[in-house]
């Protein structure tokens, strides 16, 4: 799976645009936020996994851009 697809961005997007998208997605899927909404534990665990994937993708994209 492409790191760009994980974040929902294109490889041609600027790092600024990628960062903006990453921050938006993190805000939406953050496990603490979802737990605060009273969502089931299974959903929060899934969000944890998704967050880990998004963090890895963002970090790898940042590394490759340097």
C-alpha positions, 0 to 999 in steps of 0.5 A: 500500500502506498503511503500517499494512499494511506493519507489520501494525498497525491505524490505530486502534492506539496509537503505543506498540503500533505501536512495539512491533510495529515493534521485534518485526518488525525483530528477526525480519527484520533482515538481519544476523540472517538472514545469521548464520543462514546463509540464502542471499544472495537471502533476505538481500537480500529482507530488506533490501528488507523492512526498508527498507519497514518503516522507511519505514512506521514513520517515516511513521506517526510523522510523521503522528501528531505 
